[in-house]
Amino acid sequence: NNILTFSSPAYHVAVYNITGNLVMPPTTSQSLDLSHLPGGTYIIRYASHRNPNSMPTTIKIFKR
């Protein structure tokens, strides 16, 4: 359904394409609607109060 939900609220989450360009500006939301992005591979940078130094995560969005 292209909605990404985090287990705890973020104080910083941003989405980048595979070349490192920012495609969604930083937000503090606990969920992200990624449905407007074209299919591809994206990098999520997420930090919460519990884990301020989390590693970037790579996700793939599949579109028909």
Distance bins in CASP14 RR format, pairs under 12 A and 6 or more apart:
PFRMAT RR
TARGET T0000
AUTHOR 0000-0000-0000
RMODE 2
METHOD distances of the structure
MODEL  1
1 31 0 0 0 0 0 1 0 0 0 0 0
1 32 0 0 0 0 0 1 0 0 0 0 0
1 33 0 0 0 0 1 0 0 0 0 0 0
1 34 0 0 0 0 1 0 0 0 0 0 0
1 35 1 0 0 1 0 0 0 0 0 0 0
1 61 0 0 0 0 0 1 0 0 0 0 0
1 62 0 0 0 0 0 1 0 0 0 0 0
2 15 0 0 0 0 0 1 0 0 0 0 0
2 31 0 0 0 0 0 1 0 0 0 0 0
2 32 0 0 0 0 1 0 0 0 0 0 0
2 33 1 0 0 1 0 0 0 0 0 0 0
2 34 1 0 1 0 0 0 0 0 0 0 0
2 35 1 0 1 0 0 0 0 0 0 0 0
2 36 0 0 0 0 1 0 0 0 0 0 0
2 37 1 0 0 1 0 0 0 0 0 0 0
2 38 0 0 0 0 0 1 0 0 0 0 0
2 39 0 0 0 0 1 0 0 0 0 0 0
2 40 0 0 0 0 0 1 0 0 0 0 0
2 42 0 0 0 0 0 1 0 0 0 0 0
2 59 0 0 0 0 0 1 0 0 0 0 0
2 60 0 0 0 0 0 1 0 0 0 0 0
2 61 1 0 0 1 0 0 0 0 0 0 0
2 62 0 0 0 0 1 0 0 0 0 0 0
2 63 0 0 0 0 1 0 0 0 0 0 0
2 64 0 0 0 0 0 1 0 0 0 0 0
3 29 0 0 0 0 0 1 0 0 0 0 0
3 30 0 0 0 0 0 1 0 0 0 0 0
3 31 1 0 1 0 0 0 0 0 0 0 0
3 32 1 0 0 1 0 0 0 0 0 0 0
3 33 1 0 1 0 0 0 0 0 0 0 0
3 34 1 0 0 1 0 0 0 0 0 0 0
3 35 1 0 0 1 0 0 0 0 0 0 0
3 36 0 0 0 0 0 1 0 0 0 0 0
3 37 0 0 0 0 0 1 0 0 0 0 0
3 59 0 0 0 0 0 1 0 0 0 0 0
3 61 0 0 0 0 0 1 0 0 0 0 0
4 10 0 0 0 0 0 1 0 0 0 0 0
4 13 0 0 0 0 1 0 0 0 0 0 0
4 15 0 0 0 0 1 0 0 0 0 0 0
4 24 0 0 0 0 0 1 0 0 0 0 0
4 27 0 0 0 0 0 1 0 0 0 0 0
4 29 0 0 0 0 1 0 0 0 0 0 0
4 30 0 0 0 0 1 0 0 0 0 0 0
4 31 1 0 0 1 0 0 0 0 0 0 0
4 32 1 0 1 0 0 0 0 0 0 0 0
4 33 0 0 0 0 1 0 0 0 0 0 0
4 34 1 0 1 0 0 0 0 0 0 0 0
4 35 0 0 0 0 0 1 0 0 0 0 0
4 37 0 0 0 0 0 1 0 0 0 0 0
4 42 0 0 0 0 1 0 0 0 0 0 0
4 44 1 0 0 1 0 0 0 0 0 0 0
4 46 0 0 0 0 1 0 0 0 0 0 0
4 57 0 0 0 0 1 0 0 0 0 0 0
4 59 1 0 0 1 0 0 0 0 0 0 0
4 60 0 0 0 0 0 1 0 0 0 0 0
4 61 0 0 0 0 1 0 0 0 0 0 0
5 13 0 0 0 0 0 1 0 0 0 0 0
5 29 0 0 0 0 1 0 0 0 0 0 0
5 30 1 0 0 1 0 0 0 0 0 0 0
5 31 1 0 1 0 0 0 0 0 0 0 0
5 32 0 0 0 0 1 0 0 0 0 0 0
5 33 0 0 0 0 0 1 0 0 0 0 0
5 34 0 0 0 0 0 1 0 0 0 0 0
5 44 0 0 0 0 0 1 0 0 0 0 0
5 46 0 0 0 0 0 1 0 0 0 0 0
6 12 0 0 0 0 0 1 0 0 0 0 0
6 13 1 0 0 1 0 0 0 0 0 0 0
6 27 0 0 0 0 0 1 0 0 0 0 0
6 28 0 0 0 0 0 1 0 0 0 0 0
6 29 0 0 0 0 1 0 0 0 0 0 0
6 30 1 0 1 0 0 0 0 0 0 0 0
6 31 1 0 0 1 0 0 0 0 0 0 0
6 32 0 0 0 0 1 0 0 0 0 0 0
6 44 0 0 0 0 1 0 0 0 0 0 0
6 46 1 0 0 1 0 0 0 0 0 0 0
6 47 0 0 0 0 0 1 0 0 0 0 0
6 48 1 0 0 1 0 0 0 0 0 0 0
6 49 0 0 0 0 0 1 0 0 0 0 0
6 50 0 0 0 0 0 1 0 0 0 0 0
6 51 0 0 0 0 0 1 0 0 0 0 0
6 54 0 0 0 0 0 1 0 0 0 0 0
6 57 0 0 0 0 0 1 0 0 0 0 0
7 30 0 0 0 0 1 0 0 0 0 0 0
7 31 0 0 0 0 0 1 0 0 0 0 0
7 46 0 0 0 0 0 1 0 0 0 0 0
7 48 0 0 0 0 1 0 0 0 0 0 0
7 50 0 0 0 0 1 0 0 0 0 0 0
7 51 0 0 0 0 0 1 0 0 0 0 0
7 54 0 0 0 0 0 1 0 0 0 0 0
8 28 0 0 0 0 0 1 0 0 0 0 0
8 29 0 0 0 0 0 1 0 0 0 0 0
8 30 1 0 0 1 0 0 0 0 0 0 0
8 31 0 0 0 0 0 1 0 0 0 0 0
8 46 0 0 0 0 1 0 0 0 0 0 0
8 47 0 0 0 0 0 1 0 0 0 0 0
8 48 1 0 1 0 0 0 0 0 0 0 0
8 49 1 0 0 1 0 0 0 0 0 0 0
8 50 1 0 1 0 0 0 0 0 0 0 0
8 51 0 0 0 0 1 0 0 0 0 0 0
8 52 0 0 0 0 0 1 0 0 0 0 0
8 54 0 0 0 0 0 1 0 0 0 0 0
9 27 0 0 0 0 0 1 0 0 0 0 0
9 28 1 0 0 1 0 0 0 0 0 0 0
9 29 0 0 0 0 1 0 0 0 0 0 0
9 30 1 0 1 0 0 0 0 0 0 0 0
9 31 0 0 0 0 1 0 0 0 0 0 0
9 46 0 0 0 0 0 1 0 0 0 0 0
9 47 0 0 0 0 0 1 0 0 0 0 0
9 48 1 0 0 1 0 0 0 0 0 0 0
9 49 1 0 0 1 0 0 0 0 0 0 0
9 50 0 0 0 0 1 0 0 0 0 0 0
9 51 0 0 0 0 0 1 0 0 0 0 0
10 26 0 0 0 0 1 0 0 0 0 0 0
10 27 1 0 0 1 0 0 0 0 0 0 0
10 28 1 0 1 0 0 0 0 0 0 0 0
10 29 1 0 0 1 0 0 0 0 0 0 0
10 30 1 0 0 1 0 0 0 0 0 0 0
10 31 0 0 0 0 1 0 0 0 0 0 0
10 32 0 0 0 0 1 0 0 0 0 0 0
10 44 0 0 0 0 1 0 0 0 0 0 0
10 45 0 0 0 0 1 0 0 0 0 0 0
10 46 1 0 1 0 0 0 0 0 0 0 0
10 47 1 0 0 1 0 0 0 0 0 0 0
10 48 1 0 1 0 0 0 0 0 0 0 0
10 49 0 0 0 0 1 0 0 0 0 0 0
10 50 0 0 0 0 0 1 0 0 0 0 0
10 51 0 0 0 0 1 0 0 0 0 0 0
10 52 0 0 0 0 0 1 0 0 0 0 0
10 54 0 0 0 0 1 0 0 0 0 0 0
11 26 0 0 0 0 1 0 0 0 0 0 0
11 27 0 0 0 0 1 0 0 0 0 0 0
11 28 1 0 1 0 0 0 0 0 0 0 0
11 29 0 0 0 0 0 1 0 0 0 0 0
11 30 0 0 0 0 0 1 0 0 0 0 0
11 45 0 0 0 0 0 1 0 0 0 0 0
11 46 0 0 0 0 1 0 0 0 0 0 0
11 47 1 0 0 1 0 0 0 0 0 0 0
11 48 1 0 0 1 0 0 0 0 0 0 0
11 49 1 0 0 1 0 0 0 0 0 0 0
11 50 0 0 0 0 1 0 0 0 0 0 0
11 51 0 0 0 0 0 1 0 0 0 0 0
11 52 1 0 0 1 0 0 0 0 0 0 0
11 54 0 0 0 0 0 1 0 0 0 0 0
12 25 0 0 0 0 0 1 0 0 0 0 0
12 26 1 0 1 0 0 0 0 0 0 0 0
12 27 0 0 0 0 1 0 0 0 0 0 0
12 28 1 0 0 1 0 0 0 0 0 0 0
12 29 0 0 0 0 0 1 0 0 0 0 0
12 44 0 0 0 0 0 1 0 0 0 0 0
12 45 1 0 0 1 0 0 0 0 0 0 0
12 46 1 0 0 1 0 0 0 0 0 0 0
12 47 1 0 1 0 0 0 0 0 0 0 0
12 48 0 0 0 0 1 0 0 0 0 0 0
12 49 0 0 0 0 0 1 0 0 0 0 0
12 51 0 0 0 0 0 1 0 0 0 0 0
12 52 0 0 0 0 1 0 0 0 0 0 0
12 53 0 0 0 0 0 1 0 0 0 0 0
12 54 0 0 0 0 1 0 0 0 0 0 0
12 56 0 0 0 0 0 1 0 0 0 0 0
13 22 0 0 0 0 0 1 0 0 0 0 0
13 24 0 0 0 0 1 0 0 0 0 0 0
13 25 0 0 0 0 1 0 0 0 0 0 0
13 26 1 0 0 1 0 0 0 0 0 0 0
13 27 1 0 1 0 0 0 0 0 0 0 0
13 28 1 0 0 1 0 0 0 0 0 0 0
13 29 1 0 0 1 0 0 0 0 0 0 0
13 30 0 0 0 0 1 0 0 0 0 0 0
13 31 0 0 0 0 1 0 0 0 0 0 0
13 32 1 0 0 1 0 0 0 0 0 0 0
13 34 0 0 0 0 0 1 0 0 0 0 0
13 42 0 0 0 0 0 1 0 0 0 0 0
13 43 0 0 0 0 0 1 0 0 0 0 0
13 44 1 0 0 1 0 0 0 0 0 0 0
13 45 1 0 0 1 0 0 0 0 0 0 0
13 46 1 0 1 0 0 0 0 0 0 0 0
13 47 1 0 0 1 0 0 0 0 0 0 0
13 48 0 0 0 0 1 0 0 0 0 0 0
13 51 0 0 0 0 0 1 0 0 0 0 0
13 54 0 0 0 0 1 0 0 0 0 0 0
13 56 0 0 0 0 0 1 0 0 0 0 0
13 57 0 0 0 0 0 1 0 0 0 0 0
14 20 0 0 0 0 0 1 0 0 0 0 0
14 21 0 0 0 0 0 1 0 0 0 0 0
14 22 1 0 0 1 0 0 0 0 0 0 0
14 23 0 0 0 0 1 0 0 0 0 0 0
14 24 1 0 0 1 0 0 0 0 0 0 0
14 25 1 0 0 1 0 0 0 0 0 0 0
14 26 1 0 1 0 0 0 0 0 0 0 0
14 27 1 0 0 1 0 0 0 0 0 0 0
14 28 0 0 0 0 0 1 0 0 0 0 0
14 29 0 0 0 0 0 1 0 0 0 0 0
14 32 0 0 0 0 1 0 0 0 0 0 0
14 42 0 0 0 0 0 1 0 0 0 0 0
14 43 0 0 0 0 1 0 0 0 0 0 0
14 44 1 0 0 1 0 0 0 0 0 0 0
14 45 1 0 1 0 0 0 0 0 0 0 0
14 46 0 0 0 0 1 0 0 0 0 0 0
14 47 0 0 0 0 1 0 0 0 0 0 0
14 56 0 0 0 0 1 0 0 0 0 0 0
14 57 0 0 0 0 0 1 0 0 0 0 0
15 21 0 0 0 0 0 1 0 0 0 0 0
15 22 1 0 0 1 0 0 0 0 0 0 0
15 23 1 0 1 0 0 0 0 0 0 0 0
15 24 1 1 0 0 0 0 0 0 0 0 0
15 25 0 0 0 0 1 0 0 0 0 0 0
15 26 0 0 0 0 1 0 0 0 0 0 0
15 27 0 0 0 0 1 0 0 0 0 0 0
15 29 0 0 0 0 0 1 0 0 0 0 0
15 32 1 0 0 1 0 0 0 0 0 0 0
15 33 0 0 0 0 0 1 0 0 0 0 0
15 34 1 0 0 1 0 0 0 0 0 0 0
15 36 0 0 0 0 0 1 0 0 0 0 0
15 37 1 0 0 1 0 0 0 0 0 0 0
15 40 0 0 0 0 0 1 0 0 0 0 0
15 41 0 0 0 0 0 1 0 0 0 0 0
15 42 1 0 1 0 0 0 0 0 0 0 0
15 43 1 0 0 1 0 0 0 0 0 0 0
15 44 1 0 1 0 0 0 0 0 0 0 0
15 45 1 0 0 1 0 0 0 0 0 0 0
15 46 0 0 0 0 1 0 0 0 0 0 0
15 56 0 0 0 0 0 1 0 0 0 0 0
15 57 0 0 0 0 0 1 0 0 0 0 0
15 58 0 0 0 0 0 1 0 0 0 0 0
15 59 0 0 0 0 1 0 0 0 0 0 0
15 61 0 0 0 0 1 0 0 0 0 0 0
16 22 1 0 1 0 0 0 0 0 0 0 0
16 23 1 0 0 1 0 0 0 0 0 0 0
16 24 0 0 0 0 1 0 0 0 0 0 0
16 25 0 0 0 0 0 1 0 0 0 0 0
16 26 0 0 0 0 0 1 0 0 0 0 0
16 37 0 0 0 0 0 1 0 0 0 0 0
16 40 0 0 0 0 0 1 0 0 0 0 0
16 41 0 0 0 0 0 1 0 0 0 0 0
16 42 1 0 0 1 0 0 0 0 0 0 0
16 43 1 0 1 0 0 0 0 0 0 0 0
16 44 1 0 0 1 0 0 0 0 0 0 0
16 45 1 0 0 1 0 0 0 0 0 0 0
16 46 0 0 0 0 0 1 0 0 0 0 0
16 56 0 0 0 0 1 0 0 0 0 0 0
16 57 0 0 0 0 0 1 0 0 0 0 0
16 58 0 0 0 0 1 0 0 0 0 0 0
16 59 0 0 0 0 0 1 0 0 0 0 0
17 23 1 0 1 0 0 0 0 0 0 0 0
17 24 0 0 0 0 1 0 0 0 0 0 0
17 34 0 0 0 0 0 1 0 0 0 0 0
17 37 0 0 0 0 1 0 0 0 0 0 0
17 38 0 0 0 0 1 0 0 0 0 0 0
17 39 0 0 0 0 0 1 0 0 0 0 0
17 40 1 0 0 1 0 0 0 0 0 0 0
17 41 1 0 0 1 0 0 0 0 0 0 0
17 42 1 0 0 1 0 0 0 0 0 0 0
17 43 1 0 0 1 0 0 0 0 0 0 0
17 44 0 0 0 0 0 1 0 0 0 0 0
17 58 0 0 0 0 0 1 0 0 0 0 0
17 59 0 0 0 0 0 1 0 0 0 0 0
17 60 0 0 0 0 0 1 0 0 0 0 0
17 61 0 0 0 0 0 1 0 0 0 0 0
18 37 0 0 0 0 0 1 0 0 0 0 0
18 38 0 0 0 0 0 1 0 0 0 0 0
18 39 0 0 0 0 0 1 0 0 0 0 0
18 40 1 0 0 1 0 0 0 0 0 0 0
18 41 1 0 1 0 0 0 0 0 0 0 0
18 42 1 0 0 1 0 0 0 0 0 0 0
18 43 1 0 0 1 0 0 0 0 0 0 0
18 56 0 0 0 0 0 1 0 0 0 0 0
18 58 0 0 0 0 1 0 0 0 0 0 0
18 59 0 0 0 0 0 1 0 0 0 0 0
18 60 0 0 0 0 1 0 0 0 0 0 0
18 61 0 0 0 0 0 1 0 0 0 0 0
19 40 0 0 0 0 0 1 0 0 0 0 0
19 41 0 0 0 0 0 1 0 0 0 0 0
19 42 0 0 0 0 0 1 0 0 0 0 0
19 43 0 0 0 0 1 0 0 0 0 0 0
20 41 0 0 0 0 0 1 0 0 0 0 0
20 42 0 0 0 0 1 0 0 0 0 0 0
20 43 1 0 0 1 0 0 0 0 0 0 0
20 44 0 0 0 0 0 1 0 0 0 0 0
20 45 0 0 0 0 0 1 0 0 0 0 0
20 56 0 0 0 0 0 1 0 0 0 0 0
20 58 0 0 0 0 0 1 0 0 0 0 0
21 37 0 0 0 0 0 1 0 0 0 0 0
21 42 0 0 0 0 0 1 0 0 0 0 0
21 43 0 0 0 0 0 1 0 0 0 0 0
22 42 0 0 0 0 0 1 0 0 0 0 0
22 43 0 0 0 0 1 0 0 0 0 0 0
22 44 0 0 0 0 0 1 0 0 0 0 0
22 45 0 0 0 0 1 0 0 0 0 0 0
23 32 0 0 0 0 0 1 0 0 0 0 0
23 34 0 0 0 0 1 0 0 0 0 0 0
23 36 0 0 0 0 1 0 0 0 0 0 0
23 37 1 0 0 1 0 0 0 0 0 0 0
23 38 0 0 0 0 1 0 0 0 0 0 0
23 39 0 0 0 0 0 1 0 0 0 0 0
23 40 0 0 0 0 0 1 0 0 0 0 0
23 41 0 0 0 0 0 1 0 0 0 0 0
23 42 1 0 0 1 0 0 0 0 0 0 0
23 43 0 0 0 0 1 0 0 0 0 0 0
23 44 0 0 0 0 0 1 0 0 0 0 0
23 45 0 0 0 0 0 1 0 0 0 0 0
23 61 0 0 0 0 0 1 0 0 0 0 0
24 32 1 0 0 1 0 0 0 0 0 0 0
24 33 0 0 0 0 1 0 0 0 0 0 0
24 34 1 0 0 1 0 0 0 0 0 0 0
24 35 0 0 0 0 0 1 0 0 0 0 0
24 36 0 0 0 0 1 0 0 0 0 0 0
24 37 1 0 0 1 0 0 0 0 0 0 0
24 42 0 0 0 0 1 0 0 0 0 0 0
24 43 0 0 0 0 0 1 0 0 0 0 0
24 44 0 0 0 0 1 0 0 0 0 0 0
24 45 0 0 0 0 0 1 0 0 0 0 0
24 46 0 0 0 0 0 1 0 0 0 0 0
24 61 0 0 0 0 0 1 0 0 0 0 0
25 32 0 0 0 0 0 1 0 0 0 0 0
25 45 0 0 0 0 0 1 0 0 0 0 0
26 32 0 0 0 0 0 1 0 0 0 0 0
26 44 0 0 0 0 0 1 0 0 0 0 0
26 45 0 0 0 0 1 0 0 0 0 0 0
26 46 0 0 0 0 0 1 0 0 0 0 0
26 47 0 0 0 0 1 0 0 0 0 0 0
27 33 0 0 0 0 0 1 0 0 0 0 0
27 44 0 0 0 0 0 1 0 0 0 0 0
27 45 0 0 0 0 0 1 0 0 0 0 0
27 46 0 0 0 0 0 1 0 0 0 0 0
27 47 0 0 0 0 0 1 0 0 0 0 0
28 46 0 0 0 0 0 1 0 0 0 0 0
28 47 0 0 0 0 0 1 0 0 0 0 0
28 48 0 0 0 0 1 0 0 0 0 0 0
28 49 0 0 0 0 0 1 0 0 0 0 0
29 46 0 0 0 0 0 1 0 0 0 0 0
29 48 0 0 0 0 0 1 0 0 0 0 0
30 46 0 0 0 0 0 1 0 0 0 0 0
30 48 0 0 0 0 1 0 0 0 0 0 0
31 46 0 0 0 0 0 1 0 0 0 0 0
32 42 0 0 0 0 0 1 0 0 0 0 0
32 44 0 0 0 0 1 0 0 0 0 0 0
32 45 0 0 0 0 0 1 0 0 0 0 0
32 46 0 0 0 0 1 0 0 0 0 0 0
32 57 0 0 0 0 0 1 0 0 0 0 0
32 59 0 0 0 0 0 1 0 0 0 0 0
32 61 0 0 0 0 0 1 0 0 0 0 0
33 61 0 0 0 0 0 1 0 0 0 0 0
34 40 0 0 0 0 0 1 0 0 0 0 0
34 42 1 0 0 1 0 0 0 0 0 0 0
34 44 0 0 0 0 1 0 0 0 0 0 0
34 59 0 0 0 0 1 0 0 0 0 0 0
34 60 0 0 0 0 0 1 0 0 0 0 0
34 61 1 0 1 0 0 0 0 0 0 0 0
34 62 0 0 0 0 0 1 0 0 0 0 0
34 63 0 0 0 0 0 1 0 0 0 0 0
35 61 0 0 0 0 1 0 0 0 0 0 0
35 62 0 0 0 0 0 1 0 0 0 0 0
35 63 0 0 0 0 1 0 0 0 0 0 0
36 61 0 0 0 0 0 1 0 0 0 0 0
36 63 0 0 0 0 0 1 0 0 0 0 0
37 44 0 0 0 0 0 1 0 0 0 0 0
37 59 0 0 0 0 0 1 0 0 0 0 0
37 60 0 0 0 0 0 1 0 0 0 0 0
37 61 1 0 1 0 0 0 0 0 0 0 0
37 62 0 0 0 0 0 1 0 0 0 0 0
37 63 0 0 0 0 1 0 0 0 0 0 0
38 60 0 0 0 0 0 1 0 0 0 0 0
38 61 1 0 0 1 0 0 0 0 0 0 0
38 62 0 0 0 0 0 1 0 0 0 0 0
38 63 1 0 0 1 0 0 0 0 0 0 0
38 64 0 0 0 0 0 1 0 0 0 0 0
39 59 0 0 0 0 0 1 0 0 0 0 0
39 60 1 0 0 1 0 0 0 0 0 0 0
39 61 1 0 1 0 0 0 0 0 0 0 0
39 62 1 0 0 1 0 0 0 0 0 0 0
39 63 1 0 1 0 0 0 0 0 0 0 0
39 64 0 0 0 0 1 0 0 0 0 0 0
40 58 0 0 0 0 0 1 0 0 0 0 0
40 59 0 0 0 0 1 0 0 0 0 0 0
40 60 1 0 1 0 0 0 0 0 0 0 0
40 61 1 0 1 0 0 0 0 0 0 0 0
40 62 1 0 0 1 0 0 0 0 0 0 0
40 63 0 0 0 0 1 0 0 0 0 0 0
41 56 0 0 0 0 0 1 0 0 0 0 0
41 57 0 0 0 0 0 1 0 0 0 0 0
41 58 1 0 0 1 0 0 0 0 0 0 0
41 59 1 0 0 1 0 0 0 0 0 0 0
41 60 1 0 1 0 0 0 0 0 0 0 0
41 61 1 0 0 1 0 0 0 0 0 0 0
41 62 0 0 0 0 0 1 0 0 0 0 0
42 56 0 0 0 0 0 1 0 0 0 0 0
42 57 0 0 0 0 1 0 0 0 0 0 0
42 58 1 0 0 1 0 0 0 0 0 0 0
42 59 1 0 1 0 0 0 0 0 0 0 0
42 60 1 0 0 1 0 0 0 0 0 0 0
42 61 1 0 0 1 0 0 0 0 0 0 0
42 62 0 0 0 0 0 1 0 0 0 0 0
43 55 0 0 0 0 0 1 0 0 0 0 0
43 56 1 0 1 0 0 0 0 0 0 0 0
43 57 1 0 0 1 0 0 0 0 0 0 0
43 58 1 0 1 0 0 0 0 0 0 0 0
43 59 0 0 0 0 1 0 0 0 0 0 0
43 60 0 0 0 0 0 1 0 0 0 0 0
43 61 0 0 0 0 0 1 0 0 0 0 0
44 54 0 0 0 0 1 0 0 0 0 0 0
44 55 0 0 0 0 0 1 0 0 0 0 0
44 56 1 0 0 1 0 0 0 0 0 0 0
44 57 1 0 1 0 0 0 0 0 0 0 0
44 58 1 0 0 1 0 0 0 0 0 0 0
44 59 1 0 0 1 0 0 0 0 0 0 0
44 60 0 0 0 0 0 1 0 0 0 0 0
44 61 0 0 0 0 0 1 0 0 0 0 0
45 52 0 0 0 0 0 1 0 0 0 0 0
45 53 0 0 0 0 0 1 0 0 0 0 0
45 54 1 0 0 1 0 0 0 0 0 0 0
45 55 0 0 0 0 1 0 0 0 0 0 0
45 56 1 0 1 0 0 0 0 0 0 0 0
45 57 0 0 0 0 1 0 0 0 0 0 0
45 58 0 0 0 0 0 1 0 0 0 0 0
45 59 0 0 0 0 0 1 0 0 0 0 0
46 52 0 0 0 0 0 1 0 0 0 0 0
46 53 0 0 0 0 0 1 0 0 0 0 0
46 54 1 0 1 0 0 0 0 0 0 0 0
46 55 0 0 0 0 1 0 0 0 0 0 0
46 56 0 0 0 0 1 0 0 0 0 0 0
46 57 1 0 0 1 0 0 0 0 0 0 0
46 58 0 0 0 0 0 1 0 0 0 0 0
46 59 0 0 0 0 0 1 0 0 0 0 0
47 53 1 0 0 1 0 0 0 0 0 0 0
47 54 1 0 1 0 0 0 0 0 0 0 0
47 55 0 0 0 0 0 1 0 0 0 0 0
47 56 0 0 0 0 0 1 0 0 0 0 0
47 57 0 0 0 0 0 1 0 0 0 0 0
48 54 1 0 0 1 0 0 0 0 0 0 0
51 57 0 0 0 0 0 1 0 0 0 0 0
END
